């Protein structure tokens, strides 16, 4: 005879949220990141009941894969379109069958090594400058000195991300997260939160260092509340030059406002000078630091790394007109479309 209990249970209505949550559970999903609202709220509750952790975000993100983008910037010799896991698996399988590496004595390697030495020398020269306010390279030099070898490094911004990639080192695979070649803004804090959830659960004591430009921080800065709500092991570094690419100091700002309204005279890329972003962190119970010198930066970072009880934000003031070393490529300023 059929199981009468099963028959009774089968008559009970099952919500769509529970079906989705169960499907996620069977796929070994451990975390869900989402914006609270209908129908996400119901799915989140159902998922939590099954042991899946839900992290409620404040800023919605989207990912798109478009074949039309292949070759948009630089014409490639070969393009690969497909699921990244499947394509990578296929590539690795082929490399296992026929091991190959680029000949170390080739002209390409020689040119690359020479370029690496040249870049390293230029970065060291900029990092050694003692003038105040600091420049990007000075900041990153002092940050690099204290970075734990097992930390996750997240970087976001224009100059901040590009320069940080060349100076801030990560020593373990899959421990660097940034916007990649498309320079998407607003993803940094989301990346940091995801990495911190993994670190908190699997490697207690491991830290996430999220390096943001002041403009980039503005895109999803209120995720600081999310960081504090879940007490995540994140140290936010906001490299603040008072603008998008470049800004002005306080005195120049005041002089501009003597002539006309800010909407008529302030360049579009300028932001309010000396904004105290660290107070966003303290507003939610974390620790905040406002630093202007290498000594203050070293001390605040040392204290932040030592305190594992709460997240922190270090607001680092740099020269408003600070730039990176001269570039000889077009990056995304050129399009083939």
C-alpha positions in Angstrom: 0.0 0.0 0.0 1.2 3.5 -0.6 2.5 5.5 2.3 -0.5 7.4 3.6 1.8 9.9 5.3 3.4 10.7 2.0 0.1 11.0 0.4 -1.0 13.5 3.0 2.2 15.5 2.7 1.9 15.6 -1.1 -1.3 17.4 -0.7 0.3 20.2 1.2 1.0 23.3 -0.9 4.7 24.1 -1.4 5.7 27.6 -2.1 7.9 28.5 -5.1 10.4 30.1 -2.7 10.9 26.7 -0.9 11.3 24.9 -4.3 14.0 27.4 -5.3 15.7 27.1 -1.9 15.7 23.3 -2.0 17.1 23.4 -5.6 19.9 25.7 -4.4 20.6 23.4 -1.5 20.9 20.3 -3.7 23.5 22.2 -5.7 25.6 22.8 -2.6 25.0 26.5 -2.5 26.3 27.9 0.8 25.7 31.6 0.4 23.1 33.9 -1.2 23.8 37.6 -1.8 20.8 39.7 -2.7 18.6 42.8 -2.3 15.7 42.3 0.1 12.3 42.6 -1.5 9.6 40.6 -3.2 10.2 37.7 -4.0 13.8 37.7 -2.7 12.6 37.9 1.0 10.6 34.7 0.8 13.5 32.9 -0.9 16.0 34.1 1.6 13.9 32.9 4.6 13.4 29.5 2.9 17.1 29.3 2.2 18.0 30.1 5.8 15.7 27.4 7.1 17.7 24.9 5.0 21.0 26.2 6.4 22.0 28.5 3.5 23.5 31.8 4.7 21.9 34.9 3.3 23.7 38.2 3.1 21.4 41.2 2.5 23.0 43.7 0.2 22.1 47.4 -0.4 23.3 47.8 -4.0 22.1 45.6 -6.8 24.7 44.2 -9.2 24.3 42.6 -12.6 26.6 40.5 -14.9 26.1 40.1 -18.6 28.0 38.0 -21.2 27.8 39.4 -24.7 29.4 37.8 -27.7 29.4 41.3 -29.3 32.0 42.5 -26.9 34.6 40.0 -28.1 37.3 42.1 -29.9 35.6 45.4 -29.0 38.8 46.9 -27.6 41.8 45.0 -29.1 41.4 42.7 -32.1 42.2 39.2 -30.7 43.9 36.4 -32.6 41.5 33.9 -31.0 38.2 34.4 -29.1 36.6 32.0 -26.7 32.9 32.3 -25.9 31.3 30.0 -23.4 30.9 29.1 -19.8 34.2 29.9 -18.0 34.3 26.7 -16.0 33.7 24.5 -19.1 36.1 26.4 -21.3 38.9 26.5 -18.7 38.4 22.8 -18.0 38.8 22.0 -21.7 41.9 24.2 -22.0 43.5 22.5 -19.0 42.7 19.0 -20.4 44.4 19.9 -23.7 47.5 21.3 -21.9 47.8 18.1 -19.9 47.8 16.1 -23.1 50.4 18.3 -24.8 52.5 20.3 -22.2 53.8 23.5 -23.6 55.3 26.8 -22.4 56.5 29.9 -24.1 60.3 29.6 -24.8 62.1 31.5 -22.0 64.8 32.8 -24.4 62.3 34.3 -26.9 62.2 38.0 -27.9 58.8 38.3 -26.2 60.2 37.2 -22.8 63.2 39.5 -23.2 61.0 42.5 -24.0 58.6 41.7 -21.1 61.5 41.4 -18.5 62.9 44.7 -19.6 59.5 46.3 -19.3 59.0 44.8 -15.8 62.4 46.3 -14.7 61.5 49.7 -16.1 58.1 49.7 -14.4 59.6 48.6 -11.1 62.2 51.4 -11.2 59.6 54.0 -12.0 57.3 52.9 -9.2 60.2 52.9 -6.7 61.1 56.4 -7.6 57.6 57.6 -7.1 57.1 55.7 -3.9 60.3 57.2 -2.4 59.0 60.8 -2.6 58.7 62.4 0.8 56.5 65.3 -0.2 53.0 65.8 1.3 50.3 65.1 0.5 51.3 61.6 -0.5 51.0 60.1 -4.0 49.5 56.8 -5.0 52.8 54.9 -5.0 53.9 56.1 -1.6 50.5 55.0 -0.1 50.7 51.5 -1.8 54.3 51.1 -0.8 53.5 51.5 2.9 50.3 49.3 2.6 52.3 46.5 0.9 54.8 46.4 3.8 52.0 45.3 6.2 49.8 43.2 4.0 49.3 39.6 5.4 50.5 37.1 2.9 47.1 35.2 3.0 44.8 38.2 2.8 42.3 38.8 0.0 43.1 42.0 -2.0 40.2 43.8 -3.5 40.8 46.9 -5.6 38.4 49.3 -7.3 38.8 52.6 -9.0 40.6 54.2 -11.9 44.1 55.1 -10.9 43.6 53.4 -7.6 42.9 50.0 -9.2 45.4 50.3 -12.0 48.3 51.3 -9.8 47.3 49.0 -7.0 47.6 46.0 -9.4 51.2 46.8 -10.0 52.3 47.4 -6.4 50.0 45.5 -4.1 51.1 41.8 -4.2 49.0 38.7 -3.6 50.8 35.5 -3.0 48.0 32.9 -3.2 45.8 32.0 -6.1 42.2 33.5 -6.2 43.1 36.0 -3.6 42.8 39.1 -5.8 39.5 40.5 -6.9 39.0 43.6 -9.1 36.9 44.9 -12.0 39.3 43.5 -14.6 39.8 45.1 -18.0 36.3 46.7 -18.1 36.9 48.9 -15.0 33.3 48.4 -13.8 32.5 50.7 -10.8 30.5 49.7 -7.8 31.7 46.1 -7.5 34.5 46.5 -5.0 32.5 46.3 -1.7 30.4 43.4 -3.0 33.5 41.5 -3.9 35.0 42.3 -0.4 31.8 41.1 1.3 31.7 37.8 -0.6 35.4 37.2 0.1 34.9 38.0 3.8 32.1 35.6 4.2 34.3 32.8 2.9 37.2 33.9 5.0 35.1 34.2 8.2 33.6 30.7 7.7 36.6 28.8 6.5 39.7 30.6 7.6 39.0 32.6 10.8 41.6 35.4 11.2 42.1 35.8 7.5 41.5 39.5 6.4 40.1 41.2 3.3 41.9 44.4 2.3 39.5 46.5 0.1 41.3 49.4 -1.6 38.9 52.0 -3.1 39.3 55.2 -4.9 37.1 57.9 -3.4 34.9 58.0 -6.5 34.6 54.2 -6.6 33.7 54.1 -2.9 30.8 56.5 -3.7 29.2 53.9 -5.9 28.4 51.4 -3.2 29.7 53.0 0.0 26.6 52.3 2.0 27.5 48.6 1.9 29.6 49.6 4.9 26.4 49.1 6.8 26.2 45.6 5.4 29.9 45.0 6.5 29.1 46.2 10.0 25.8 44.3 10.2 27.6 41.0 9.7 30.8 42.1 11.4 33.0 41.1 8.5 36.8 41.0 8.6 37.3 43.8 6.1 39.7 46.7 6.2 38.6 49.4 3.7 41.3 51.8 2.4 39.8 54.8 0.6 42.6 56.5 -1.4 41.1 60.0 -1.5 42.3 62.6 -4.1 39.1 64.7 -3.9 38.0 63.7 -7.4 37.5 61.3 -10.2 41.0 60.9 -11.6 41.9 64.3 -10.1 40.5 66.9 -7.8 41.4 70.2 -6.0 42.6 71.0 -2.5 40.4 72.9 0.0 42.0 76.3 -0.8 41.5 76.0 -4.5 37.9 74.9 -4.0 37.1 77.9 -1.8 38.7 80.2 -4.4 36.5 78.8 -7.2 33.3 79.3 -5.2 34.1 83.0 -4.8 33.4 83.5 -8.5 30.2 81.6 -9.2 28.0 78.7 -8.0 29.7 75.3 -7.9 27.5 74.0 -10.7 29.0 76.7 -13.0 32.7 76.6 -12.1 33.6 73.3 -10.6 34.9 70.8 -13.1 32.7 67.7 -13.4 35.4 65.3 -12.1 36.0 67.2 -8.8 34.5 66.0 -5.6 34.1 67.8 -2.3 37.6 68.1 -0.8 38.6 66.3 2.4 35.4 64.3 2.7 35.5 62.3 5.9 34.5 58.9 4.5 35.8 57.2 7.7 32.8 58.6 9.5 30.5 56.4 7.4 32.2 53.4 9.1 32.0 54.8 12.6 28.3 55.7 12.1 27.6 51.9 12.0 30.0 50.9 14.8 33.2 50.2 12.9 36.5 52.0 13.3 37.5 55.0 11.2 40.8 56.7 10.6 41.6 60.0 8.7 45.3 59.9 7.7 47.5 62.4 5.9 51.1 61.2 6.4 52.9 57.9 6.0 53.3 57.6 9.7 49.6 57.9 10.3 48.9 55.4 7.5 51.3 52.9 9.0 49.9 53.3 12.5 46.2 53.1 11.5 46.8 50.0 9.3 48.7 48.3 12.1 45.9 48.9 14.5 43.3 47.8 12.0 45.1 44.5 11.3 45.5 43.9 15.1 41.8 44.5 15.9 39.9 41.5 14.6 36.7 42.4 16.5 35.3 44.9 14.0 35.8 46.2 10.5 37.6 49.5 9.8 38.0 52.2 7.2 41.1 54.2 6.6 40.5 57.5 4.7 43.9 58.3 3.1 44.4 61.8 1.8 46.7 62.1 -1.2 47.8 64.9 -3.6 44.6 65.9 -5.5 46.6 66.2 -8.8 48.4 62.9 -8.3 48.5 60.7 -11.3 50.0 57.4 -12.4 53.2 57.2 -14.5 52.7 57.9 -18.2 50.7 55.3 -20.1 51.3 54.1 -23.7 48.1 52.2 -24.3 44.5 53.2 -24.9 42.8 50.7 -22.5 39.1 51.3 -22.9 39.3 54.8 -24.3 39.4 53.3 -27.8 36.6 51.2 -29.2 36.3 49.3 -32.4 32.5 49.5 -32.4 
